[in-house]
Amino acid sequence: MKKVRDIIREIEALAPIFLKEDFDNVGLMVGDRDKEVKKVLLALDCTLKVVEEAKRENVDLIITHHPLIFRKPSSITTDTLQGKKIIELIKNDISLYSSHTNLDSAENGLNSTIVSILGFGNSEILEVNKRDASAGLGRIVKLDNEVFLDEIINKVKNALGINNLRVVRGKEKVSKVAIINGSGQDFIGKAVSQGADLIITGDTTYHFASDYKEMGINIIDVGHFASEQITFFSVMKNIKDKIKDVEFITSNVEEDPYSFA
């Protein structure tokens, strides 16, 4: 019988804690390392809906990409959304583990995997991790030939299963693509300095978009959720394949907080 600590060992072999960014909080958020695990629920976020799903499915451990606890809470009560979640997890003996920027950065983590999901070939690391040169955030793909932006837009939509995305049209064709899952806006300047003329990411803001459009840089903003959920589930198959006697399920209730009206 596997325990929480056994599953953590496999996750951290793939994405060691030391790869995380300094601002981040990763690891076991709630629970007992010695708890036996028969069933695991994978989700991008630990929402109340996900907690209720875990209860219905008799899950022992939830593994999320985004941490429930970023900073030390001053209290844990039902007065706050975070407190409600933590209390429900504890009451129902459900452990919660999060692997975030370390899983983004890992050699076979989210930033690497989204490149193949989108159908691109070889890539280079955009920002190498200061603790491990084989890991890092963002990837740069040099295309064999210039490609029309609209062709890549359709490719991205099909790969991620989305109907809508935001586009900043800087020029008609592109030859070098930077891909940063999640909130990649802070890396756009570095990507451009390395010759990228298209950035695929999420969570871009108006002034960034406006400035880079003027500079002739294309941006495809697929949204934070779309850039990470499919990719997270894909990466976690590596863990599932190594732990044969535990059932892994993916959340059916979480959804992108944004919708188009």
Secondary structure, 3 states (H helix, E strand, C coil): CCEHHHHHHHHHHHCCHHHCCCCCCCEEEECCCCCECCEEEEECCCCHHHHHHHHHCCCCEEEECCCCCCCCCCCCCCCCHHHHHHHHHHHCCCEEEECCHHHHHCCCCHHHHHHHHCCCCCCEEEEEECCEEEEEEEEEEEEEEEEEHHHHHHHHHHHHCCCCCEEECCCCEEEEEEEEEEECHHHHHHHHHCCCCEEEEECCCHHHHHHHHHCCCEEEECCHHHHHHHHHHHHHHHHHHHCCCCEEEECCCCCCCCCCC
